[in-house]
């Protein structure tokens, strides 16, 4: 990846474009079942769940009686989107649209990488991350949400209002894009982006409420979720099962969750951790003094990492959010997030084995399942801690130390210059 850093000529685009095309053809072969990968059928959600929601939404109502509908109301746009390709079946149309969103993100990162102060590393991270994540990329609507988030972050430096509008829309699409606003520079950029985000989210939400009944039904379904077997908190029960814990892992609210003694306690602890994580994020924003060209992307990456690692529901597709934000971080030369980004890419590669390849081992909590899950979650924890430390150092610690640099009154002109240059 690092060998490709630098501006690309027209001929230099052939390698990344060719690799993107090759890897995406392989992903399409998997979702169209020309190539069958081990484990559960990754297209089940599209062929059964999404298409079922599609049929209900077409009748003019949200899925009021389906507890698996746990998404904000604008998710209906993604579920209904295959209707724009009526000459294809539902699943095929969805896969094609997912591919187009993938191509859109790749194109944005390619274009950004050729600008001054930017880097092609972002495009390479997207190529590698999606390929390593595997065909699940095209079997969930998260790639569409990620496309909105990437477009928002890349527009932030030129138009805070565009950032706000896309973040607001994304929040009603799948909540987490609201975190894109965490790192907006204090002052004008924040005053321009945050109110626009609130207005856009309110407008989309109002449209959905007036459009069809049941737009807010997802709130009660999401509230009742437990601890998913892939989450950080679930690691406790994977180990406890080998020491006589009497609970079980089974389908609940549309995913495999642990049910039994102490599960509610662990779920509550996960929510407390999320609360503390966002408390740290608020403290960071209050204390941050220096905002560079990459701070908006870096802070969004850190915020979503915190949300992901502390969530009681750590579904595989969450990794796609992180890959998209990681790619935007490294599209800026000023970003120092290389280490956590690379850890996220490795965690994404492990995730494909966690789901779908060895998912049966994970649900049984056997040694292989525990090993792959602990590896993935361990990489995410390491990435989160390192990313938080880097963000704090770059925006809080270093500027404070620089401000405290004292130049003695009797110092020579050269001494003053050395002291000041060292404090930056």
C-alpha positions as CSV (number, residue, x, y, z in Angstrom):
1,X,0.0,0.0,0.0
2,X,2.6,2.5,1.0
3,X,4.6,2.0,-2.2
4,X,1.7,3.5,-4.1
5,X,1.7,6.8,-2.2
6,X,1.9,9.8,-4.4
7,X,-0.1,11.3,-7.2
8,X,-1.3,8.9,-9.8
9,X,-0.9,9.5,-13.5
10,X,-3.6,8.2,-15.9
11,X,-1.5,5.1,-16.5
12,X,-0.9,4.7,-12.8
13,X,-4.6,4.3,-12.2
14,X,-4.6,1.0,-14.0
15,X,-3.3,-1.1,-11.1
16,X,-5.8,0.1,-8.4
17,X,-8.7,0.1,-10.8
18,X,-7.7,-3.4,-12.1
19,X,-7.4,-4.8,-8.6
20,X,-10.7,-3.2,-7.5
21,X,-12.4,-4.8,-10.6
22,X,-10.8,-8.2,-10.0
23,X,-11.7,-8.4,-6.4
24,X,-15.3,-7.2,-6.9
25,X,-15.9,-9.8,-9.7
26,X,-14.9,-12.4,-7.1
27,X,-17.4,-11.0,-4.6
28,X,-20.1,-11.0,-7.2
29,X,-19.4,-14.6,-8.0
30,X,-19.9,-15.4,-4.3
31,X,-23.2,-13.6,-3.8
32,X,-24.6,-15.0,-7.1
33,X,-23.5,-18.4,-5.7
34,X,-21.3,-19.3,-8.6
35,X,-18.6,-19.7,-6.0
36,X,-19.9,-21.1,-2.7
37,X,-18.1,-20.3,0.5
38,X,-18.4,-22.4,3.7
39,X,-20.8,-21.5,6.4
40,X,-24.3,-20.1,6.5
41,X,-25.8,-18.6,3.4
42,X,-24.8,-14.9,3.5
43,X,-27.6,-14.0,1.0
44,X,-30.3,-15.2,3.3
45,X,-31.0,-11.7,4.7
46,X,-31.5,-10.3,1.2
47,X,-33.5,-13.2,-0.2
48,X,-35.8,-13.7,2.8
49,X,-35.7,-10.8,5.3
50,X,-35.1,-7.8,3.1
51,X,-37.4,-9.1,0.4
52,X,-40.0,-9.7,3.0
53,X,-39.7,-6.2,4.2
54,X,-39.8,-5.0,0.6
55,X,-43.2,-6.6,0.1
56,X,-44.6,-5.1,3.3
57,X,-43.3,-1.6,2.5
58,X,-44.9,-1.8,-0.9
59,X,-48.3,-2.1,0.8
60,X,-47.8,1.3,2.4
61,X,-46.7,0.4,6.0
62,X,-43.5,-0.4,7.9
63,X,-43.1,-4.0,9.2
64,X,-45.1,-3.3,12.4
65,X,-45.2,-6.9,13.6
66,X,-41.7,-8.0,12.6
67,X,-39.2,-7.8,15.5
68,X,-36.3,-8.1,13.1
69,X,-37.1,-4.6,11.8
70,X,-34.7,-2.7,14.0
71,X,-33.6,0.1,11.7
72,X,-34.4,3.8,11.5
73,X,-37.2,4.7,9.1
74,X,-35.0,5.9,6.2
75,X,-33.7,2.3,5.9
76,X,-36.9,1.8,3.9
77,X,-35.2,3.7,1.1
78,X,-32.4,1.1,0.9
79,X,-34.8,-1.8,1.2
80,X,-37.0,-0.4,-1.6
81,X,-34.1,0.6,-3.8
82,X,-34.0,-2.5,-6.0
83,X,-37.3,-1.2,-7.5
84,X,-35.2,1.1,-9.6
85,X,-34.0,-2.0,-11.5
86,X,-37.3,-3.7,-12.3
87,X,-35.7,-5.8,-15.0
88,X,-33.8,-7.7,-12.3
89,X,-35.0,-9.9,-9.5
90,X,-34.9,-8.4,-6.0
91,X,-31.6,-10.0,-4.9
92,X,-29.8,-9.4,-8.2
93,X,-30.9,-5.8,-8.2
94,X,-29.7,-5.3,-4.6
95,X,-26.3,-6.8,-5.4
96,X,-25.9,-4.5,-8.4
97,X,-26.8,-1.4,-6.3
98,X,-24.4,-2.5,-3.6
99,X,-21.6,-2.8,-6.2
100,X,-22.4,0.7,-7.5
101,X,-22.1,2.1,-4.0
102,X,-18.8,0.3,-3.6
103,X,-17.6,1.8,-6.9
104,X,-18.8,5.3,-5.8
105,X,-16.7,5.1,-2.6
106,X,-13.7,3.9,-4.6
107,X,-14.1,6.7,-7.1
108,X,-14.3,9.3,-4.4
109,X,-11.2,8.0,-2.7
110,X,-9.3,7.8,-6.0
111,X,-10.3,11.4,-6.9
112,X,-9.4,12.7,-3.4
113,X,-6.0,10.9,-3.5
114,X,-4.9,13.0,-6.4
115,X,-5.4,16.4,-4.7
116,X,-2.8,18.4,-2.8
117,X,-2.4,17.3,0.8
118,X,-4.2,14.0,0.1
119,X,-3.0,10.5,-0.4
120,X,-4.0,7.4,-2.5
121,X,-3.6,5.2,0.6
122,X,-7.4,5.7,1.3
123,X,-8.3,4.0,-2.0
124,X,-5.9,1.1,-1.3
125,X,-7.4,0.6,2.2
126,X,-10.9,0.4,0.6
127,X,-9.8,-2.1,-2.0
128,X,-8.1,-4.3,0.6
129,X,-10.7,-3.9,3.3
130,X,-13.8,-4.7,1.3
131,X,-12.0,-7.7,-0.4
132,X,-10.9,-9.1,3.0
133,X,-14.4,-8.6,4.4
134,X,-15.8,-10.7,1.6
135,X,-19.2,-11.0,-0.1
136,X,-21.1,-10.0,3.0
137,X,-20.3,-6.4,1.7
138,X,-23.0,-6.9,-1.0
139,X,-25.4,-8.8,1.2
140,X,-26.3,-6.0,3.6
141,X,-27.3,-2.4,3.1
142,X,-24.4,-1.1,5.2
143,X,-22.3,-0.4,2.1
144,X,-25.0,2.1,1.1
145,X,-24.8,3.8,4.5
146,X,-21.0,3.8,4.3
147,X,-21.1,5.5,0.9
148,X,-23.1,8.3,2.5
149,X,-20.6,8.6,5.3
150,X,-17.5,8.7,3.1
151,X,-19.1,11.3,0.8
152,X,-19.9,13.4,3.9
153,X,-16.4,13.3,5.4
154,X,-14.7,14.0,2.1
155,X,-17.0,17.1,1.6
156,X,-16.3,18.4,5.1
157,X,-13.3,20.6,4.4
158,X,-15.1,22.3,1.5
159,X,-18.6,22.5,2.7
160,X,-19.6,21.9,6.4
161,X,-23.2,22.2,5.4
162,X,-22.9,19.2,3.0
163,X,-21.3,17.3,5.8
164,X,-24.2,18.2,8.1
165,X,-26.9,17.3,5.5
166,X,-25.4,13.9,4.7
167,X,-24.7,13.1,8.4
168,X,-28.3,14.0,9.3
169,X,-29.7,11.9,6.5
170,X,-27.3,9.0,7.4
171,X,-28.5,9.2,11.0
172,X,-32.1,8.4,9.9
173,X,-30.7,5.7,7.7
174,X,-28.7,3.8,10.3
175,X,-27.9,6.1,13.3
176,X,-24.1,5.9,13.5
177,X,-23.4,8.5,10.8
178,X,-24.4,11.2,13.3
179,X,-20.9,10.5,14.8
180,X,-19.3,12.0,11.7
181,X,-19.9,15.4,13.4
182,X,-17.8,14.6,16.5
183,X,-14.7,16.2,15.1
184,X,-15.9,19.4,13.3
185,X,-13.7,22.3,14.2
186,X,-15.0,24.6,16.9
187,X,-16.7,27.7,15.6
188,X,-17.9,28.4,12.1
189,X,-17.7,24.8,10.8
190,X,-19.7,23.4,13.8
191,X,-22.3,26.2,13.6
192,X,-22.7,25.5,9.9
193,X,-22.8,21.6,10.0
194,X,-24.6,20.7,13.3
195,X,-27.9,22.7,12.7
196,X,-28.0,21.5,9.1
197,X,-27.7,17.9,10.4
198,X,-30.5,18.4,12.8
199,X,-32.7,20.0,10.2
200,X,-31.9,17.3,7.6
201,X,-32.6,14.5,10.1
202,X,-35.8,16.1,11.3
203,X,-37.0,16.6,7.7
204,X,-36.3,13.0,6.7
205,X,-37.8,11.7,9.8
206,X,-41.0,13.8,9.4
207,X,-41.3,12.6,5.8
208,X,-41.0,9.0,6.9
209,X,-43.6,9.5,9.6
210,X,-46.1,11.1,7.2
211,X,-45.2,8.6,4.4
212,X,-46.2,5.4,6.2
213,X,-47.5,4.3,9.6
214,X,-45.0,2.5,11.9
215,X,-41.9,4.6,11.2
216,X,-40.9,4.6,14.8
217,X,-41.7,0.9,15.6
218,X,-38.0,0.1,15.4
219,X,-37.4,1.8,18.8
220,X,-39.1,-0.9,20.9
221,X,-37.6,-3.7,18.8
222,X,-34.0,-2.3,19.2
223,X,-34.5,-1.7,23.0
224,X,-35.3,-5.4,23.7
225,X,-32.1,-6.8,22.1
226,X,-29.7,-8.8,24.2
227,X,-26.0,-9.7,23.9
228,X,-25.1,-11.0,20.5
229,X,-22.6,-13.9,20.3
230,X,-20.1,-11.8,18.4
231,X,-19.9,-8.8,20.8
232,X,-17.3,-7.9,23.4
233,X,-19.6,-8.8,26.2
234,X,-20.4,-12.2,24.7
235,X,-16.8,-13.3,25.3
236,X,-17.6,-13.8,28.9
237,X,-20.3,-16.3,28.1
238,X,-18.2,-18.1,25.5
239,X,-15.7,-18.9,28.3
240,X,-18.4,-19.4,30.9
241,X,-20.1,-22.2,28.9
242,X,-17.0,-24.3,29.5
243,X,-17.4,-23.9,33.3
244,X,-21.0,-24.9,33.7
245,X,-22.9,-21.7,32.7
246,X,-26.5,-22.8,32.1
247,X,-27.4,-20.3,29.4
248,X,-27.6,-20.9,25.6
249,X,-27.0,-19.2,22.3
250,X,-30.0,-19.1,20.0
251,X,-31.9,-16.9,17.5
252,X,-33.5,-13.9,19.2
253,X,-34.7,-10.7,17.5
254,X,-33.1,-11.7,14.2
255,X,-29.7,-12.7,15.4
256,X,-27.9,-15.3,17.5
257,X,-27.8,-14.0,21.1
258,X,-26.9,-15.4,24.5
259,X,-29.9,-16.0,26.7
260,X,-29.7,-17.1,30.4
261,X,-28.3,-16.0,33.8
262,X,-26.4,-12.7,34.0
263,X,-27.0,-11.8,30.3
264,X,-29.0,-8.8,31.3
265,X,-26.2,-7.7,33.6
266,X,-23.6,-7.9,30.8
267,X,-25.9,-6.1,28.4
268,X,-26.3,-3.3,31.0
269,X,-22.5,-3.2,31.5
270,X,-22.1,-2.8,27.7
271,X,-24.4,0.1,27.7
272,X,-22.5,1.7,30.6
273,X,-19.3,1.2,28.7
274,X,-20.9,3.0,25.7
275,X,-21.9,5.8,27.9
276,X,-18.4,6.2,29.4
277,X,-16.9,6.0,25.9
278,X,-19.0,8.9,24.7
279,X,-18.2,10.7,28.0
280,X,-14.6,10.5,27.0
281,X,-15.5,11.7,23.5
282,X,-17.2,14.8,24.9
283,X,-14.2,15.5,27.2
284,X,-11.9,15.2,24.2
285,X,-14.0,17.7,22.2
286,X,-14.0,20.1,25.1
287,X,-10.2,20.0,25.5
288,X,-9.2,19.7,21.8
289,X,-7.2,22.7,20.7
290,X,-5.8,21.9,17.3
291,X,-7.9,20.7,14.4
292,X,-5.9,19.6,11.3
293,X,-7.3,18.7,7.9
294,X,-7.8,15.1,9.0
295,X,-9.3,15.7,12.4
296,X,-12.9,15.4,11.2
297,X,-12.2,12.0,9.7
298,X,-9.9,10.9,12.6
299,X,-12.5,11.8,15.2
300,X,-15.3,10.1,13.3
301,X,-13.1,6.9,13.1
302,X,-12.4,7.0,16.8
303,X,-16.1,7.7,17.7
304,X,-17.4,4.7,15.6
305,X,-14.6,2.5,17.0
306,X,-15.8,3.3,20.5
307,X,-19.4,2.7,19.5
308,X,-18.5,-0.6,17.8
309,X,-16.3,-2.1,20.5
310,X,-18.7,-1.3,23.4
311,X,-21.9,-2.4,21.5
312,X,-23.8,-5.3,22.8
313,X,-24.5,-6.1,19.1
314,X,-21.3,-6.4,17.1
315,X,-22.5,-7.7,13.8
316,X,-20.0,-8.4,11.0
317,X,-21.2,-5.6,8.8
318,X,-20.1,-3.1,11.5
319,X,-16.6,-3.7,10.1
320,X,-17.6,-2.1,6.8
321,X,-18.3,1.2,8.6
322,X,-14.8,1.1,10.1
323,X,-13.2,0.3,6.7
324,X,-14.9,3.2,5.1
325,X,-13.9,5.7,7.8
326,X,-10.4,4.2,8.0
327,X,-10.0,4.8,4.2
328,X,-11.0,8.4,4.6
329,X,-8.5,8.9,7.4
330,X,-5.6,7.7,5.3
331,X,-6.8,9.8,2.4
332,X,-5.3,12.7,4.3
333,X,-1.5,12.9,4.6
334,X,-1.8,14.7,8.0
335,X,-3.6,11.7,9.6
336,X,-1.6,9.6,12.1
337,X,-4.1,6.8,12.2
338,X,-2.0,4.3,10.2
339,X,-1.6,1.8,13.1
340,X,-5.2,1.6,14.2
341,X,-6.3,1.5,10.5
342,X,-4.1,-1.4,9.8
343,X,-5.4,-3.2,12.9
344,X,-8.9,-2.6,11.6
345,X,-8.0,-4.1,8.3
346,X,-6.6,-7.2,10.0
347,X,-9.7,-7.4,12.2
348,X,-11.8,-7.2,9.0
349,X,-9.9,-10.1,7.5
350,X,-10.5,-12.2,10.6
351,X,-14.2,-11.3,10.6
352,X,-14.7,-13.2,7.3
353,X,-13.7,-16.3,9.2
354,X,-15.8,-15.4,12.2
355,X,-18.7,-15.0,9.8
356,X,-19.6,-16.9,7.7
357,X,-16.8,-19.5,7.4
358,X,-16.5,-20.6,11.1
359,X,-19.7,-19.2,12.4
360,X,-20.9,-22.6,13.6
361,X,-17.8,-22.8,15.8
362,X,-18.5,-19.4,17.2
363,X,-22.1,-20.2,18.1
364,X,-20.9,-23.5,19.8
365,X,-18.1,-21.7,21.7
366,X,-15.7,-24.4,20.8
367,X,-11.9,-23.6,20.9
368,X,-11.7,-22.6,17.2
369,X,-14.7,-20.3,17.6
370,X,-13.4,-18.7,20.7
371,X,-9.9,-18.2,19.2
372,X,-11.2,-16.4,16.1
373,X,-13.6,-14.2,18.1
374,X,-11.0,-13.3,20.7
375,X,-8.6,-12.4,17.9
376,X,-11.1,-10.2,16.1
377,X,-12.3,-8.4,19.2
378,X,-8.8,-8.1,20.6
379,X,-7.6,-6.4,17.4
380,X,-10.6,-4.0,17.7
381,X,-9.8,-3.2,21.3
382,X,-6.2,-2.5,20.4
383,X,-7.2,-0.3,17.5
384,X,-9.6,1.7,19.7
385,X,-7.1,2.3,22.5
386,X,-4.4,3.4,20.0
387,X,-6.7,5.6,18.0
388,X,-8.0,7.3,21.1
389,X,-4.4,8.0,22.3
390,X,-3.3,9.3,18.9
391,X,-6.3,11.7,18.6
392,X,-5.8,13.0,22.1
393,X,-2.1,13.5,21.6
394,X,-2.5,15.3,18.3
395,X,-5.3,17.6,19.3
396,X,-4.9,18.1,23.1
397,X,-1.5,17.1,24.5
398,X,0.9,18.5,21.8
399,X,-0.9,21.9,21.3
400,X,-0.9,22.3,25.1
401,X,2.8,21.5,25.4
402,X,3.5,23.9,22.5
403,X,1.6,26.7,24.2
404,X,3.7,26.2,27.4
405,X,7.0,26.5,25.6
406,X,8.8,29.4,27.3
407,X,11.6,31.4,25.7
408,X,14.0,33.1,28.2
409,X,14.1,36.9,27.8
410,X,17.9,36.9,27.4
411,X,17.8,34.2,24.7
412,X,19.5,35.0,21.4
413,X,17.5,35.3,18.2
414,X,18.6,31.8,17.1
415,X,17.7,30.3,20.5
416,X,14.2,31.8,20.2
417,X,13.8,30.3,16.7
418,X,14.9,26.8,17.9
419,X,12.6,26.9,20.9
420,X,9.6,28.0,18.9
421,X,10.2,25.5,16.1
422,X,10.6,22.7,18.7
423,X,7.3,23.7,20.3
424,X,5.2,23.2,17.2
